[in-house]
């Protein structure tokens, strides 16, 4: 069963830079299509800027 992804969930995802992991800071709808987008804090990447990734592309990290 897939775990619900909410604010504070630790997640992993694939990017063009390879696998990443971080913590969901916010979930918001995409302005154009309404898809849920997670704002993810990933330490040491993009000069501290958050990643924006569709929620359906995320995998929750087991506690």
N, CA and C atoms as a LAMMPS dump frame, in Angstrom:
ITEM: TIMESTEP
0
ITEM: NUMBER OF ATOMS
189
ITEM: BOX BOUNDS ff ff ff
-5.0000000000000000e+02 5.0000000000000000e+02
-5.0000000000000000e+02 5.0000000000000000e+02
-5.0000000000000000e+02 5.0000000000000000e+02
ITEM: ATOMS id mol type element x y z
1 1 1 N 0.839 -1.179 0
2 1 2 C 0 0 0
3 1 3 C 0.886 1.245 0
4 2 1 N 0.579 2.184 -0.866
5 2 2 C 1.376 3.403 -0.984
6 2 3 C 1.007 4.378 0.141
7 3 1 N 2.023 4.915 0.809
8 3 2 C 1.809 5.855 1.905
9 3 3 C 1.405 7.215 1.35
10 4 1 N 0.459 7.881 2.034
11 4 2 C 0.086 9.241 1.634
12 4 3 C 1.275 10.169 1.834
13 5 1 N 1.468 11.065 0.89
14 5 2 C 2.558 12.03 0.978
15 5 3 C 1.962 13.37 1.364
16 6 1 N 2.418 13.897 2.496
17 6 2 C 1.926 15.165 3.028
18 6 3 C 3.118 16.019 3.448
19 7 1 N 2.843 17.225 3.914
20 7 2 C 3.895 18.105 4.421
21 7 3 C 4.664 17.385 5.53
22 8 1 N 5.979 17.409 5.445
23 8 2 C 6.831 16.765 6.438
24 8 3 C 7.264 15.353 6.082
25 9 1 N 6.663 14.752 5.049
26 9 2 C 7.031 13.401 4.638
27 9 3 C 8.417 13.405 3.997
28 10 1 N 9.258 12.445 4.415
29 10 2 C 10.559 12.272 3.765
30 10 3 C 10.323 11.436 2.519
31 11 1 N 10.879 11.883 1.384
32 11 2 C 10.612 11.244 0.099
33 11 3 C 11.887 11.042 -0.709
34 12 1 N 11.787 10.163 -1.706
35 12 2 C 12.825 10.008 -2.717
36 12 3 C 12.172 10.222 -4.074
37 13 1 N 12.992 10.629 -5.05
38 13 2 C 12.503 10.805 -6.415
39 13 3 C 13.688 10.806 -7.365
40 14 1 N 13.414 10.521 -8.619
41 14 2 C 14.452 10.543 -9.646
42 14 3 C 14.444 11.898 -10.343
43 15 1 N 15.621 12.386 -10.693
44 15 2 C 15.744 13.646 -11.426
45 15 3 C 16.766 13.461 -12.542
46 16 1 N 16.917 14.473 -13.377
47 16 2 C 17.936 14.391 -14.423
48 16 3 C 19.342 14.377 -13.838
49 17 1 N 19.469 14.689 -12.542
50 17 2 C 20.757 14.672 -11.85
51 17 3 C 20.946 13.392 -11.041
52 18 1 N 20.024 12.44 -11.186
53 18 2 C 20.094 11.179 -10.452
54 18 3 C 19.102 11.149 -9.299
55 19 1 N 19.135 10.092 -8.494
56 19 2 C 18.209 9.957 -7.371
57 19 3 C 18.406 11.082 -6.352
58 20 1 N 17.301 11.553 -5.79
59 20 2 C 17.333 12.618 -4.782
60 20 3 C 16.481 12.185 -3.594
61 21 1 N 16.725 12.785 -2.437
62 21 2 C 15.866 12.563 -1.276
63 21 3 C 15.773 13.859 -0.492
64 22 1 N 14.624 14.074 0.116
65 22 2 C 14.405 15.296 0.872
66 22 3 C 13.103 15.228 1.643
67 23 1 N 12.635 16.399 2.084
68 23 2 C 11.427 16.503 2.898
69 23 3 C 10.438 17.439 2.23
70 24 1 N 9.175 17.012 2.177
71 24 2 C 8.123 17.829 1.57
72 24 3 C 7.856 19.035 2.47
73 25 1 N 8.011 20.239 1.922
74 25 2 C 7.764 21.477 2.662
75 25 3 C 6.346 21.988 2.437
76 26 1 N 5.781 21.677 1.266
77 26 2 C 4.465 22.204 0.896
78 26 3 C 3.928 21.385 -0.272
79 27 1 N 2.601 21.29 -0.355
80 27 2 C 1.953 20.694 -1.526
81 27 3 C 0.969 21.721 -2.045
82 28 1 N 1.037 21.984 -3.347
83 28 2 C 0.168 23.001 -3.941
84 28 3 C -0.296 22.529 -5.31
85 29 1 N -1.403 23.074 -5.81
86 29 2 C -1.864 22.681 -7.147
87 29 3 C -1.07 23.403 -8.225
88 30 1 N -0.83 22.717 -9.336
89 30 2 C -0.205 23.33 -10.507
90 30 3 C -1.191 24.343 -11.072
91 31 1 N -0.743 25.534 -11.4
92 31 2 C -1.628 26.596 -11.885
93 31 3 C -2.311 26.2 -13.185
94 32 1 N -1.615 25.504 -14.068
95 32 2 C -2.172 25.181 -15.379
96 32 3 C -3.122 23.997 -15.402
97 33 1 N -2.742 22.901 -14.709
98 33 2 C -3.542 21.683 -14.832
99 33 3 C -4.113 21.15 -13.521
100 34 1 N -3.834 21.796 -12.402
101 34 2 C -4.381 21.38 -11.115
102 34 3 C -3.695 20.182 -10.482
103 35 1 N -2.685 19.608 -11.149
104 35 2 C -1.95 18.471 -10.599
105 35 3 C -1.28 18.882 -9.29
106 36 1 N -1.232 17.984 -8.302
107 36 2 C -0.577 18.28 -7.029
108 36 3 C 0.936 18.277 -7.208
109 37 1 N 1.564 19.383 -6.797
110 37 2 C 3.012 19.556 -6.89
111 37 3 C 3.575 19.686 -5.478
112 38 1 N 4.616 18.916 -5.18
113 38 2 C 5.275 19 -3.88
114 38 3 C 6.496 19.901 -3.994
115 39 1 N 6.654 20.776 -3.024
116 39 2 C 7.853 21.601 -2.892
117 39 3 C 8.738 20.851 -1.901
118 40 1 N 9.927 20.441 -2.353
119 40 2 C 10.781 19.56 -1.559
120 40 3 C 12.108 20.229 -1.248
121 41 1 N 12.483 20.204 0.026
122 41 2 C 13.788 20.7 0.451
123 41 3 C 14.786 19.55 0.353
124 42 1 N 15.822 19.736 -0.471
125 42 2 C 16.868 18.731 -0.654
126 42 3 C 18.186 19.388 -0.264
127 43 1 N 18.802 18.905 0.809
128 43 2 C 20.056 19.504 1.277
129 43 3 C 21.153 19.379 0.234
130 44 1 N 21.911 20.46 0.066
131 44 2 C 23.092 20.436 -0.782
132 44 3 C 22.852 20.505 -2.278
133 45 1 N 21.628 20.806 -2.714
134 45 2 C 21.363 20.895 -4.153
135 45 3 C 20.729 22.226 -4.505
136 46 1 N 20.93 22.67 -5.708
137 46 2 C 20.329 23.884 -6.258
138 46 3 C 20.508 25.099 -5.337
139 47 1 N 21.641 25.187 -4.676
140 47 2 C 21.93 26.303 -3.763
141 47 3 C 20.837 26.496 -2.722
142 48 1 N 20.238 25.404 -2.28
143 48 2 C 19.198 25.468 -1.257
144 48 3 C 17.807 25.757 -1.782
145 49 1 N 17.675 25.981 -3.089
146 49 2 C 16.349 26.221 -3.672
147 49 3 C 15.545 24.927 -3.636
148 50 1 N 14.235 25.01 -3.365
149 50 2 C 13.428 23.79 -3.317
150 50 3 C 13.169 23.218 -4.707
151 51 1 N 12.98 21.919 -4.76
152 51 2 C 12.583 21.223 -5.982
153 51 3 C 11.064 21.23 -6.032
154 52 1 N 10.49 21.302 -7.215
155 52 2 C 9.049 21.164 -7.389
156 52 3 C 8.815 19.919 -8.236
157 53 1 N 8.173 18.926 -7.633
158 53 2 C 8.008 17.618 -8.258
159 53 3 C 6.548 17.186 -8.132
160 54 1 N 5.957 16.637 -9.197
161 54 2 C 4.595 16.104 -9.074
162 54 3 C 4.533 15.034 -7.977
163 55 1 N 3.502 15.101 -7.148
164 55 2 C 3.368 14.169 -6.028
165 55 3 C 3.365 12.718 -6.509
166 56 1 N 2.765 12.453 -7.667
167 56 2 C 2.694 11.065 -8.137
168 56 3 C 4.054 10.506 -8.562
169 57 1 N 5.104 11.32 -8.592
170 57 2 C 6.453 10.848 -8.92
171 57 3 C 7.314 10.629 -7.675
172 58 1 N 6.72 10.801 -6.49
173 58 2 C 7.457 10.676 -5.233
174 58 3 C 7.238 9.314 -4.594
175 59 1 N 8.225 8.892 -3.803
176 59 2 C 8.135 7.654 -3.026
177 59 3 C 8.445 8.011 -1.576
178 60 1 N 7.521 7.7 -0.671
179 60 2 C 7.734 7.978 0.749
180 60 3 C 8.817 7.056 1.296
181 61 1 N 9.661 7.597 2.17
182 61 2 C 10.714 6.825 2.822
183 61 3 C 10.117 6.19 4.068
184 62 1 N 10.326 4.895 4.246
185 62 2 C 9.814 4.203 5.432
186 62 3 C 10.47 4.772 6.681
187 63 1 N 9.668 4.945 7.717
188 63 2 C 10.169 5.525 8.975
189 63 3 C 11.057 4.58 9.725
